[in-house]
């Protein structure tokens, strides 16, 4: 299962299939050698004391690509925001990603995920190309949030 974002369009309805990479424990050095430097979207998680993954962020990476955005997202020394630093410093972080070279598709997918995960705090707008956006997730480790 190769990570990808594909679309099927029927009139004003788009159905995306989002295939995630496997979840990996975040390490800025490992990210530097294994995550592609292409555009896409990613999720960042914190593992709690009960060994449950807690979603911290889902966002797109356009300029700079997935590698640089993820590396910065997991490195407490890369931020001056004390709240952000406290969320990631000394935490067990995990991530997964999905490459895509279509900025409008990234906006649609991230908007949809935000509307499901954070319905009271949606921080991105869809592309405006479609009246209805649907997203189906696939992941090699069977972690799905949209079921």
C-alpha positions, 0 to 999 in steps of 0.5 A, spaced: 500 500 500 503 506 497 501 512 500 497 517 496 491 521 495 487 520 489 480 523 487 474 520 483 469 526 481 462 525 479 459 532 477 460 536 483 462 531 488 469 529 489 471 522 493 478 522 495 482 516 497 487 517 502 492 512 503 497 513 509 504 511 510 505 507 516 505 510 523 512 511 525 515 514 532 517 521 530 525 522 530 527 528 527 533 525 524 529 519 522 524 523 518 530 527 515 532 520 511 525 517 510 520 522 509 520 524 502 521 532 501 514 533 497 508 536 498 502 532 502 499 532 508 500 529 515 498 527 522 502 528 528 500 524 535 502 524 542 502 517 545 499 518 552 501 514 559 495 509 557 499 508 550 493 511 546 495 515 540 492 523 541 491 527 535 495 533 535 495 536 528 493 534 521 495 539 516 498 540 509 505 541 507 506 545 501 512 549 501 518 546 504 515 539 503 513 533 508 520 532 510 522 539 513 515 540 515 514 534 519 522 535 522 520 542 524 513 539 527 517 534 532 523 538 534 521 543 540 528 547 539 524 549 532 519 553 535 519 559 540 511 558 542 511 556 549 505 552 548 507 548 542 514 547 545 510 544 551 506 539 547 512 536 544 517 537 549 519 530 552 513 527 549 513 520 545 510 523 538 508 519 532 506 521 525 504 518 518 503 522 511 500 522 505 504 525 499 500 529 493 502 534 488 495 537 488 494 543 492 487 544 491 486 537 493 490 537 499 486 543 501 480 539 500 482 533 504 485 537 510 478 541 510 474 535 511 479 532 516 479 538 520 471 538 520 471 531 522 476 531 528 476 539 530 469 541 528 469 547 532 476 549 530 476 549 522 483 552 520 483 551 513 478 552 507 476 547 501 478 549 494 471 551 492 471 546 486 466 541 489 459 542 493 461 535 496 467 532 499 468 525 501 474 522 504 476 515 505 482 513 509 486 507 508 492 505 512 497 499 513 496 499 520 489 499 520 488 506 524 482 509 521 479 515 524 473 516 519 469 509 520 
